[in-house]
Amino acid sequence: MAHRIDVHHHIAPPSYLAALHMRKLGAPPTMAWTLTKSLEDMDRAGVATAITSLTTPAIGPWVADAAGARRLARECNEYAAKLTSDHPGRFGMFAVLPMPDVDASLREIEYALDSLRADGVLFLTSYANRWLGDPTFAPLFDELNRRAALVYTHPTTPPGCEGLIPEIPESVIEYATDTSRTIGSLLFTGTAARCPDVRIIFSHAGGTMPFLIERFTRLPGMRKDLEARVPHGVLHELRRFYYDIAQAAHPMALGSLLKIVSVSQVLFGTDFPFRTSEEHVKMLGECGFAPTEIAAIERDNALRLLPRRQG
């Protein structure tokens, strides 16, 4: 019986595909996406509901100009909302924002959460060398905190880190690294402590953050100017974030992550169409979790964040 909830499932609305094609952007799995492929992948692995999102490059100045980004974000969000209504119970949505335009993104947050009833909003980990704790983005996090909103983050590659090793795609190393950068940004700008009601999901088991934990926890003691920005401590903030298992459903990544957080903070994700749901179900089942822990990761933890997906 389908029961799993996938919080890391990508779609490619027609207007987004057109924009990517025009700019010669977009990976082959994105450009080949179809709704039928999503549903078939979900059905093969017993995924009841996928919370959809765009993947890198999402929407930003590299995809469209300011006016085009506002229009494209609205079109993509309305497409995702229609998927949700046309296939009851099968889809939810993380709304894309016309970042880094803060005013336009505030308007899209209002429309997406109030009118389209989105489950949350999507941020990339960085925008033109500005990570999510950047003061420029403070109005967004203050509004999301007021709403106790759910935020899903997806990694990207910041300028200057493209093609550093020609043989290695940026997604192999840079994505995990940029996830850690944005976690550090949220912690050490004080954004995480200032906005305790924002619930944040980080992709791929938190990137390289578990490996860097000693450096993260020691930093406030070495830099007294940062100590007041994490008044409850680094671990307190890290342990209230959420982390999906997309492309990290193996003992090496999850073993490290679970030395820091409890199973209650881990969510099922697949990174479809780049990976399959079946792969993640199989790999998770080989990690040595108890049945109750697998049930928590595959569904129960997500329901605490998405209570209206209970049905």
N, C-alpha and C positions, 0 to 999 in steps of 0.2 A: 504494500500500500504506500503510495506516495506520501511522504511526510517531511522531507528535507526542505530547508529554506536556504537558498543560495543568495548571499549578500554581495557577491562579486561576479555579476553576470552582465556582459556587455552587449549592447545593441547598436545598430547603425541606421538611424532614420534616413530616409531618402535625401532630405535637404543637407544632412551632415555628410553623406557620401558624396553629394555633388560638390560641396565646398572642399572636401579633401581631394577629390579628383582634380578640381581646378588648380589647387596649390601643389599638386603632385605629392600629397602627404597620405598617410594611412598605410598600415601594414596589410598584407594580403588577407589574413583572417577577417579583419574588419571590413575590407572592401567586398568580401565574399559573403558577408552575413545575410541571413534571411530569417524571418520569423519561424518558418517551418524548421529550419535547423535548430533554433533555440528550443522549440517544443519537443522535437525528437530527442535532443540531448537530455532534456529534463526527464522525459518519459522513460528513457533507457535506465536512468539511475534513481528513479523514485524521488525526484525533486518536485515537491508540490508547488512551490512558489519561488520565483526568481525576482529579486529586487534589482531592476535594471539600471544601468548607468552607461555613459559614454566612457571610452578609454582615451588614453593619450593619443593625439594632442588635445582632445576635448575641444573647447572653444576659447579662443584667445586671440591676441593680435597677429599670431602666426597663421590663423585660419581665416580671419575676416577683419575688416576695419570696425570701428566702434559701433557704427549703426548696423553693419552687417552682423556683428556678434550679438547685439540685442535681439535682432530679428531671428537669427539662427537658434539662439537659446530658447526663445519662445516656441519656435516651430518644433524643436526636438522635444521639449517638455510636453507640448500638446500631443505629439505622436506617442510618447511614452504613457501619457495619461489615457489615451485611447486604447492602447494595448491592455492596460489595466482594466478598463471598463468592458472591452470586447471579450476578454478572457477571464471571467470572474474567478478569483482565487489563485490564478496562475502567475500573475505579475504584480509587483509593486514598482516604485520608482524613486531613484535619487535624482533630483532635479539638477540640471547643469546651469551654471551661472555665467553671465558675460564678463568674466574676470579678465583683467584686473580692474575693471570699471566698478568702483565701489557703489556709487549711487544707483547705477543700473542693476547691479547685483542685489541691492537692498529691495528694489522694486520687484525683481524676479523672485526673491525669497517670499515676499508677500503673496504674489500671484500663485506661485507653485504650492505653497503650504496651505493657503486659505481657499483658493479656487480650484486648483487641481488635486488637492489633498495628497500631495507627494509625501512619501515616508521620511524624506530628509533631503539634504542637498549634497552635491558633489563638489569637492575641491581637488585640484591637483596639488601635489606637495609643494610646488613653487611656481611662481610666475615671474619670469625675467629677473632671476636672482633676488626675488623677495619670497621668503618662506612664510608660513601661515601666521607666525607670531609677529610679523612686521607691523609696526604701528599704523601703517596705511590701512590695514585690514581690521583694525580694532572695532570700527562701527559694525562690521559684519558679525564678529564674534559676540559683541554686546547684544545685538538683536537676536542672534541665535540662542544666546544664554537666556534672554528674557522669555523666549519661547520654549526653553528646554528642548531644543531641537536636536535631531540626529544628524551627524555629519559623517559622510563617507569620504575617505581620501584615497586618491590613486596616484602612484608615483609617476614622475616624469624625469627628463634629463635637463638640467639647467644649462644656460649658455656657457660655453667654454669647456663643457664636458662631453661634447659630441665627438664621436670618432676618435677618442684618445688612443684606442688600440684597434686598428682597422679590422682585425680578425674577430673581435668580440663585440656582438651587438650591445648597444647601450642598456637594453633591458636586463642583461645578465648581471651587470655590476652596478650601474648608475642608479637603477630604480630603487634597489635596496638601500643604497647610500643616501638618496634624496629623501626617502622615508625617515631615516634617522636624523637628517638635517632638520626636517620640519618638526619632528618630535622635540628635538633640542630647542628649536625656535619657540615653540609653544611653551615649553618649560621655562626657559631662561629669560624670556621677555616678560614673564609673569602672566601671560594670557591664560594658561591652564588654570592657575590659582584664581584669577579674576573671574573666570567664566566656569564655575564648577558644575553648572547645570547643562552645559553642552556635552552631549555624549558623542564621542569620536571613535570611528573605526579606522584602524590602519591596516593596509593591505599586507599580504605576504609575511604574516607573523611578526610584523614590526620591523622588517628589513634587517639591518645590522645592529639595531639597538640592543638586543640581548648581549651581543659580544662586547658592546661598548659600555655596559652597565657600570663597571667600576669607574670609568672616566666620568660618566654622567653623575654618579652619586658623590664623587670627590670634588667636583667642580665648585659647588657653593662654598665649601670649606677653603678652597684656594682663592676664591674671588668673593670677598665679603659683600661687594656691591650686588652680587647675584643672590645672596642668601635670603634677602627679604622677598625675592620674587618667587621662591618656592617655600613659603612659610611652613607648609606641612611636610616638606621633604620631597625629594625626587621620586622615591618609591611610591609614596602616596598617590601622586598623579599618574604614574605609569600603571599602577594597579587598578585605576578606575577607567582607563582606556580599554577599548576592545580591539581585537586583532583577528583577521580572518586567516584561513589556512590555504588560500589560493597559492598554488605552486610552492607550498611549504608543508604539505601533509606528510611529513616524514619525521622520524625520531630526532634527527639532528637539529632541525629548526624548532620543532615543538618542545623537545626536551629542554632547550635553552630558554625558550619563552616561558615555559611553565616552572622554571626556577624563580621567575619574577612575579608572574600573575597566576591566578587560579584558573581552573578549567571554566569557571563561570564567565570569563572574559574572552573566550575563544569562540569564533563563529565559523560556520561552514561557508566556503567560497570556492569557486572553480576557475575563474578567469576565462570562462567561455567567451569567445570561440577559440582562444589561444590554447586552452586545455579542455578536457572533457570532464563532465560530472562523474562518469564511471571511474575514471582514474582516481579522483579524489576520494570517492567512497571506498575503493579498494585500498588505497594507501593509508587512509585514516584507520581502516580496520586492522592494519598491520602494525600499528603504533603501540599496541599493548594497553589500550584504554579499556576500562570496565564498560559493560553495556550502558550503564547509567551515564557515564561520562561521554560516550559517543552520542547518546540521545541528547545530552545537553548541548554538545557542539553542533550537531546536525539540525536541531530545532529549538530546544527549550530556551537556550540563551537568547536566540533571536526574538523569540516571542516576548521576552521582557522589554525589548526595544521596540517591537512592532506588535503590540497587543491586538490590533485590529486584524492581524493575519491569523488569529487563532482558528478561525473557521476553515 
